[in-house]
Amino acid sequence: MDNQPGSQFSPQTDQTTQPNSNPDLPDLGPSMPSRIDSGANNIKDNSNNNKPKKKSKIALLVLAVLLVGAGGFGAAYFWQSSSNSQSANQVQNLEQQVSDLQQQLSASQQEAEDAESEEATAANPDLIPGNVDTSREDNQVAITAVYKYSLEPTEVWIEYGTDPTKLDQESDKVTEDLGAGDDKAVYSSGPEFLIADSKLEAGTTYYYRTVATIDDKTASGPVASFTTAK
């Protein structure tokens, strides 16, 4: 169609590529698609910049949790160690107390045994070592035991040996005819104990004493001595 004078038709132009030719309008800069692309790039850049910060915060949080856990474990270990140490000390103190009590008990038992031994070995003056006959013709030595009737012994015998502190031999025991009689203030004149010469060494000094069982306890008299013939 021909352009006629006075018509309103004017050629179209590409507004996406042509700059703003109107000096009265401000220049809006690049086109809209360009600005959208630029904004998207800025968002990506900001997102990339925030990632290290987030990772740093997570790392700090993990480190804080580890430190708290380590501190708790350390406190628990310290408490357990302290508790074990106290328990060990208590056990050691108890063991020491038990040891002390055992020593005291042992000492008390020893004292009681010593006292009983002293009482048993103390010479009873009413048990008298009697006369000794070493010149018999039947190859025996006769020893007479003398005791006070009031003791009322149930057994009487003679202990003898070559060591006055260790009389390790003894005669037969007499258990009959030990009657006290009517007068308990007097002493018996026997019994007589015979020891074969074969049990004795010639020309040797022997020590002896009278021993008796009185009230189910053993009592002994003073020690005397005799010497066998050569």
Secondary structure as GFF3:
##gff-version 3
##sequence-region A 1 230
A	DSSP	alpha_helix	32	121	.	.	.	ID=ss1
A	DSSP	beta_strand	127	133	.	.	.	ID=ss2
A	DSSP	beta_strand	140	147	.	.	.	ID=ss3
A	DSSP	three_ten_helix	149	151	.	.	.	ID=ss4
A	DSSP	beta_strand	155	161	.	.	.	ID=ss5
A	DSSP	beta_strand	169	170	.	.	.	ID=ss6
A	DSSP	beta_strand	192	196	.	.	.	ID=ss7
A	DSSP	three_ten_helix	197	199	.	.	.	ID=ss8
A	DSSP	beta_strand	205	214	.	.	.	ID=ss9
A	DSSP	beta_strand	217	220	.	.	.	ID=ss10
A	DSSP	beta_strand	224	227	.	.	.	ID=ss11
###
